[in-house]
């Protein structure tokens, strides 16, 4: 029975399972409210769940349904056609929760930003638009490299998999779209002597931060989070909590030359204190680290294209040339296994001639 609450008439929507949900009838007129309530009962009798389910979820209001219902069968058919072409934006929050059970919070936030390149938050994106043709065109128009486009492909595919799971889509349209090719592996790296000069040219705590990057191959995002309690001074290792995947959470070895510089950041700190802090007590940050890195490159006349991330390449090339186990290199870098290390850096492995040179001309 319709009733007034505030200025509006309210009623109860009977759901599939027999339970009821309170809904606004969208009017303050008692007589009209009874007519609308009668409409809801008729729709339930006709088993128009496609409409009533959307009312329950708030996708369409009771007033909108009534406006179409007054136009007869033609009006209801038009409403069902409209409802069938859902705005996929309404499923983003549900996908976020779904994805957080499968990936790190950082990865999910990146996925959401990448999804918004396809379907902006302020515009409807209908289910009928989520097609291979639309997706292929969107991938081709991305103003980024192949590897970054691959990450967009992965994010969009994750969203599509969620829509399939909740039965909004019959299939994932990205399954038929080849992911963009990855970038060619970057070749830029520095010899050890220049890595050491680059580290020494930076002020603390960014010198110690650079020593961890150059002397252990640790990515800057994870390096900034290192705490004092994660150092093992006896083994000269550090527990790194990377977030890109579970292999990025690892124990890394720090090269002998870099360890004392890195350890200098620990002076005066106790417990779980962050390792890299400025004189003011503020934690070191990415923007300042990048600024100090670029300033040191300029002061030393080194290649300005050498990024903080390139420290990982320098580290891997150096260890590969030294003949270290590729799996050990992979562990330090946070890779699942040695396959990527061998594919990218395998050409730097010592050759037979190198072994002959260090063994006095004979092997075995």
MOBEL-V769324 format. One record per residue. N is the residue number from 1. PHI is phi as a letter, one per 30 degrees, with the letter a starting at -180 (none if undefined). OMEGA is omega in radians with two decimals (none if undefined). Layout:
N;PHI;OMEGA
N;PHI;OMEGA
This chain:
1;none;3.14
2;d;3.11
3;b;-3.09
4;c;3.07
5;b;-3.00
6;i;3.12
7;c;-2.99
8;c;3.04
9;d;3.13
10;b;3.09
11;b;-3.12
12;b;3.10
13;c;3.10
14;d;-3.06
15;c;-3.10
16;e;-3.06
17;d;3.12
18;j;3.11
19;d;-3.11
20;b;3.07
21;b;3.12
22;d;-3.13
23;b;3.04
24;d;3.12
25;c;2.99
26;i;3.13
27;a;3.03
28;c;-3.13
29;d;-3.06
30;d;-3.12
31;d;3.12
32;d;3.13
33;d;3.13
34;d;3.11
35;d;3.14
36;d;3.11
37;d;3.08
38;d;3.10
39;e;-3.14
40;d;3.12
41;d;3.11
42;d;3.14
43;d;3.10
44;d;3.11
45;d;3.10
46;d;3.13
47;h;3.11
48;d;-3.07
49;d;3.13
50;e;3.10
51;d;-3.04
52;d;3.10
53;d;3.14
54;d;3.06
55;d;-3.14
56;e;-3.08
57;d;3.12
58;i;3.13
59;d;3.12
60;b;-3.13
61;d;3.08
62;d;3.14
63;d;3.11
64;d;3.11
65;d;-3.12
66;d;3.12
67;e;3.11
68;d;-3.10
69;d;-3.14
70;d;3.14
71;d;3.08
72;i;-3.08
73;e;-3.14
74;d;3.13
75;d;3.12
76;d;3.12
77;d;3.12
78;d;3.13
79;d;-3.13
80;d;3.10
81;d;3.13
82;d;-3.12
83;d;-3.14
84;d;3.12
85;c;-3.02
86;d;2.95
87;d;-3.04
88;d;3.10
89;e;-3.09
90;d;-3.10
91;c;-3.07
92;d;-3.13
93;d;3.10
94;d;3.09
95;d;3.14
96;e;3.12
97;d;3.12
98;d;-3.10
99;d;-3.12
100;d;3.07
101;d;-3.05
102;b;-3.09
103;b;-3.14
104;d;3.14
105;d;3.13
106;d;-3.14
107;d;-3.13
108;d;3.11
109;d;3.08
110;d;3.11
111;e;-3.11
112;d;3.09
113;d;-3.13
114;d;3.09
115;d;-3.11
116;d;3.01
117;d;3.12
118;d;-3.07
119;b;-3.14
120;e;-3.05
121;d;-3.03
122;c;3.14
123;b;3.09
124;d;3.05
125;b;-3.01
126;d;3.12
127;e;-3.13
128;d;3.12
129;d;-3.05
130;d;-3.05
131;c;3.11
132;e;-3.10
133;d;3.14
134;d;-3.10
135;d;3.12
136;e;3.13
137;d;-3.14
138;d;3.10
139;d;-3.11
140;d;-3.08
141;c;-3.13
142;d;-3.14
143;d;-3.09
144;b;-3.09
145;d;-3.13
146;d;-3.12
147;d;3.11
148;d;3.08
149;d;3.08
150;d;3.13
151;d;3.04
152;d;3.10
153;e;-3.13
154;d;3.13
155;d;-3.13
156;d;3.13
157;d;3.08
158;d;3.11
159;d;3.13
160;d;3.11
161;d;3.10
162;d;3.14
163;d;3.07
164;d;-3.09
165;d;3.14
166;c;3.01
167;i;3.00
168;d;3.07
169;c;3.09
170;d;-3.11
171;a;3.13
172;d;-3.10
173;d;-3.13
174;d;3.11
175;d;-3.14
176;c;-3.12
177;c;-3.14
178;d;3.10
179;d;3.12
180;e;3.13
181;d;3.10
182;d;3.06
183;d;3.01
184;d;3.14
185;e;-3.12
186;d;-3.07
187;c;-3.01
188;d;3.09
189;a;-3.12
190;c;3.02
191;d;-3.06
192;e;-3.09
193;e;-3.13
194;d;3.05
195;d;-3.13
196;d;3.10
197;d;-3.13
198;d;3.11
199;d;-3.07
200;d;-3.09
201;d;-3.09
202;c;3.12
203;d;3.05
204;d;0.05
205;d;-3.06
206;d;3.03
207;d;3.14
208;d;3.10
209;d;3.11
210;d;3.11
211;d;3.11
212;d;3.11
213;d;-3.04
214;d;-3.06
215;c;3.12
216;b;3.11
217;i;-3.10
218;d;3.11
219;d;-3.02
220;e;-3.09
221;d;3.13
222;d;-3.13
223;e;-3.11
224;d;-3.08
225;c;-3.06
226;d;3.09
227;c;-3.11
228;e;-3.08
229;d;-3.09
230;c;3.09
231;c;2.99
232;c;-3.02
233;d;-3.13
234;d;-3.12
235;c;-3.09
236;h;3.11
237;b;3.14
238;b;3.04
239;d;-3.11
240;c;3.13
241;c;3.06
242;d;-3.06
243;c;-3.06
244;d;3.06
245;a;-3.04
246;d;3.13
247;d;3.11
248;d;3.02
249;d;-2.97
250;a;3.03
251;c;-3.12
252;c;3.01
253;d;3.10
254;c;-3.11
255;d;-3.05
256;e;-3.10
257;d;-3.04
258;d;-3.03
259;e;-3.12
260;d;3.12
261;d;3.12
262;d;-3.08
263;d;-3.13
264;d;3.12
265;d;-3.09
266;d;-3.07
267;e;3.09
268;i;-3.11
269;c;-3.14
270;b;3.02
271;i;-3.08
272;c;-3.14
273;d;3.02
274;d;-3.01
275;d;-3.02
276;c;3.12
277;b;3.12
278;d;-3.11
279;e;-3.13
280;d;-3.06
281;j;3.12
282;d;3.12
283;d;3.05
284;e;-3.13
285;b;-3.05
286;d;-3.07
287;d;-3.14
288;d;3.11
289;d;3.13
290;d;3.13
291;d;-3.13
292;d;3.10
293;d;-3.11
294;d;3.12
295;d;3.13
296;d;3.09
297;e;-3.11
298;d;-3.11
299;d;-3.09
300;c;-3.11
301;i;3.13
302;d;-3.09
303;e;-3.11
304;d;3.12
305;d;-3.12
306;d;-3.09
307;c;3.08
308;d;3.13
309;d;-3.13
310;d;3.07
311;e;3.12
312;d;3.10
313;d;3.13
314;e;-3.14
315;d;-3.09
316;d;3.13
317;d;-3.12
318;d;-3.12
319;d;3.12
320;d;3.12
321;d;-3.14
322;d;3.10
323;i;3.12
324;d;3.11
325;e;3.14
326;e;3.12
327;d;3.09
328;d;3.08
329;d;3.13
330;e;3.13
331;d;-3.13
332;d;-3.12
333;d;-3.12
334;i;3.06
335;c;-3.09
336;d;3.13
337;a;-3.03
338;d;-3.02
339;d;-3.14
340;d;3.12
341;e;-3.13
342;d;-3.12
343;d;-3.07
344;d;-2.99
345;c;-3.08
346;e;-3.11
347;d;3.14
348;c;3.13
349;d;3.13
350;e;3.10
351;c;3.13
352;e;-3.14
353;d;3.12
354;d;-3.14
355;d;3.13
356;d;-3.10
357;d;-3.10
358;d;-3.12
359;c;3.08
360;i;3.03
361;j;3.13
362;b;3.09
363;b;3.08
364;i;none
